[in-house]
Amino acid sequence: MQIKDITNILETWAPLSLQESYDNSGLLVGSYNQEISKALISLDITEDVLDEAIENQCQLIISHHPVIFGSLKRLNGANMTERIVMKAIKHDIAIYAIHTNLDNTFTGVNARICEQIGIKNPKILDIKKGLLRKLVTFCPDTLLENNKPVTHAVLEALWEAGAGHVGNYDQCCFYSDGTGTFRPLEGTHPYIGTEGSLSREKEIRLEVIFPVYLQKAILEQLFTVHPYEEVAYDIISLENELQDTGAGMIGDLEIEMDEMAFLLHLKKTMSTNCVRYSPLLNKKIKKVAVCGGSGSFLLKNAIAQGADVLVTGDFKYHQFFDAEGKIVIADIGHYESEQFTIGLIFDKVKEILPNFALLKSRVNTNPVNYI
């Protein structure tokens, strides 16, 4: 098996185009064609995690946080990042990160937090914009050799590539009839029409929407199946929101809870030693917003959508004042909010490659300690 067999699974699930601009997800060390037989999953990559991979003869480490985040100008072992990269190369261990693209995926980090806490019917808290496009193409109103209409063959190929999904509906498309004109020039081999003569043909206009990260695959399918020598098509950027992609999640507890009872429930289900929280409001907790890692940037979204509490990590002292008596902030810690991501990635890969040797790191990489 090659590394690309694993990364294809991960990038179909959490496309790299969904990562934030500051992020560095993807294959950071190694080659996609590198042969592997075993991989280790971790939240972070420390020198102890790398040693664990070496000890267990793993050729790949899949981590949530990228080991290379800023610029890396030299490799001389001056800091931990340089030492890890140098040692990984020396031992032929590839490194892959799946970070904010997994945060922004509907079945990603925040979905696992909701599952742990017991949040029902979660939705994206801050929907990512600019991710939808529309493909418009024009097909002849004719039959192929197997008597299948050209439009059906083209649509089936586009749907197979992931186009035409709208919420909980798939195979969505709009048809309209019209007339197309064209003149095949010398040296062409037109599907219909005659070289040198102006043609006016009955055509069907097809319109389908798709997420931007599928554009390459969708166009490949279009060009493969469409019978025209020169395929006429338009791609239009849309302002519509892709409802299942973005930061954080919000949903309801099955049964509302007192504030302190919820905080104790949170401490237990999220396996944290400490919950830092803003002043309680003496009201029931029903609607819960969550964000793995650093989620203070979602406080206004949580308040606007009526959340009773925001569960996340990395709130600074003065940011707790921003609750302003409208919401309870529950800071459970960065590591604590994302620790179940290891199991999340493990389950996804095992679902598709059940016989592949996959290990969960036993190293606690949390740099914060409590007494």
VENHUHU-V872333 format. One record per backbone hydrogen bond with DSSP energy under -0.5 kcal/mol. NH is the residue of the N-H (numbers start at 1). CO is the residue of the C=O. E is the energy in kcal/mol with one decimal. If there is no record, write none. Layout:
<<NH/CO/E> <NH/CO/E>>
This chain:
<<3/34/-2.0> <4/32/-2.4> <5/2/-1.5> <6/2/-0.8> <6/3/-1.1> <7/3/-2.7> <8/4/-2.1> <9/5/-0.7> <10/6/-2.1> <11/7/-2.9> <12/8/-1.4> <13/9/-1.7> <14/10/-3.0> <18/15/-2.1> <19/16/-1.7> <23/20/-1.6> <26/97/-2.9> <28/26/-0.8> <28/95/-2.3> <29/95/-1.7> <34/31/-1.7> <36/1/-3.2> <39/357/-1.9> <40/60/-2.6> <41/359/-2.5> <42/62/-2.5> <46/44/-0.6> <50/46/-2.3> <51/47/-2.2> <52/48/-2.0> <53/49/-2.1> <54/50/-2.2> <55/51/-2.7> <56/52/-1.8> <57/54/-1.4> <58/53/-2.8> <59/38/-2.0> <60/38/-0.8> <61/94/-2.3> <62/40/-3.1> <63/61/-0.6> <63/96/-3.0> <64/42/-1.2> <65/43/-2.7> <69/67/-0.7> <73/71/-0.5> <83/79/-2.3> <84/80/-2.6> <85/81/-2.4> <86/82/-2.5> <87/83/-2.4> <88/84/-2.6> <89/85/-2.3> <90/86/-2.3> <91/87/-1.9> <92/89/-1.3> <93/88/-3.2> <94/59/-2.8> <94/92/-0.5> <95/29/-2.0> <96/61/-2.7> <97/26/-2.5> <98/63/-2.2> <102/99/-1.2> <103/99/-1.6> <104/100/-2.0> <105/102/-0.8> <106/244/-0.9> <108/105/-2.0> <109/102/-1.0> <112/108/-1.6> <113/109/-1.7> <114/110/-2.3> <115/111/-2.0> <116/112/-2.3> <117/113/-2.5> <118/114/-2.4> <119/114/-2.7> <120/252/-3.5> <123/250/-2.3> <124/243/-0.5> <125/247/-0.5> <125/248/-1.5> <126/247/-2.2> <128/245/-2.6> <133/210/-2.5> <134/236/-2.6> <135/208/-3.4> <136/134/-0.5> <136/234/-2.7> <137/206/-2.2> <138/232/-1.3> <139/204/-2.6> <141/202/-1.9> <142/140/-1.9> <144/148/-2.7> <147/144/-2.1> <150/142/-2.4> <153/149/-1.8> <154/150/-2.5> <155/151/-2.5> <156/152/-2.6> <157/153/-1.6> <158/154/-2.2> <159/155/-3.0> <160/156/-2.0> <161/157/-1.4> <162/159/-1.3> <163/158/-2.4> <164/209/-3.2> <166/164/-0.5> <166/169/-2.4> <169/166/-1.9> <172/164/-2.5> <174/207/-1.7> <176/205/-1.2> <178/203/-2.0> <180/201/-2.9> <182/199/-1.8> <184/197/-0.7> <188/185/-1.8> <196/184/-3.8> <197/194/-2.2> <199/182/-3.4> <201/180/-2.8> <203/178/-2.5> <204/139/-3.1> <205/176/-3.4> <206/137/-3.0> <206/204/-0.5> <207/174/-1.6> <208/135/-2.2> <210/133/-2.5> <212/131/-2.8> <214/211/-2.3> <215/212/-1.7> <218/214/-2.5> <219/215/-2.6> <220/216/-2.1> <221/217/-1.9> <222/218/-2.4> <223/219/-2.7> <224/220/-1.7> <225/221/-2.2> <226/222/-2.5> <231/229/-0.5> <233/231/-0.5> <234/136/-2.8> <236/134/-2.6> <238/132/-2.3> <242/128/-0.9> <243/241/-1.0> <245/242/-1.7> <246/104/-1.8> <247/126/-1.9> <249/290/-2.1> <250/123/-2.4> <251/288/-2.2> <252/120/-1.7> <253/286/-2.8> <254/118/-0.7> <257/285/-2.2> <262/258/-2.4> <263/259/-2.3> <264/260/-2.1> <265/261/-2.0> <266/262/-2.9> <267/263/-2.2> <268/264/-1.9> <269/265/-2.8> <270/266/-2.2> <271/268/-1.1> <272/267/-1.9> <276/331/-2.7> <278/329/-1.6> <285/257/-3.6> <286/284/-0.6> <288/251/-3.1> <288/286/-0.6> <289/309/-2.7> <290/249/-2.8> <291/311/-2.0> <295/293/-0.8> <295/313/-1.1> <298/295/-1.9> <299/296/-1.8> <302/298/-2.5> <303/299/-2.4> <304/300/-2.7> <305/301/-1.8> <306/303/-1.6> <307/302/-2.7> <308/287/-2.9> <309/287/-1.0> <310/328/-2.4> <311/289/-3.1> <311/309/-0.5> <312/310/-0.6> <312/330/-2.1> <313/293/-1.1> <319/316/-0.6> <320/316/-0.9> <320/317/-1.3> <321/318/-1.0> <322/319/-1.0> <323/320/-1.3> <324/321/-1.6> <326/323/-2.7> <328/308/-1.8> <329/327/-0.5> <330/310/-3.0> <330/328/-0.5> <331/276/-3.8> <331/329/-0.6> <332/312/-2.8> <332/330/-0.8> <333/312/-0.6> <337/333/-1.8> <338/334/-1.0> <338/335/-0.8> <339/335/-1.2> <341/338/-2.2> <342/339/-0.9> <344/340/-1.7> <345/341/-2.5> <346/342/-2.3> <347/343/-2.6> <348/344/-1.7> <349/345/-2.3> <350/346/-2.5> <351/347/-1.8> <352/348/-1.0> <352/349/-0.6> <353/349/-3.2> <356/353/-1.6> <357/37/-0.8> <358/356/-0.7> <359/39/-2.6> <361/41/-3.0> <365/363/-0.9>>
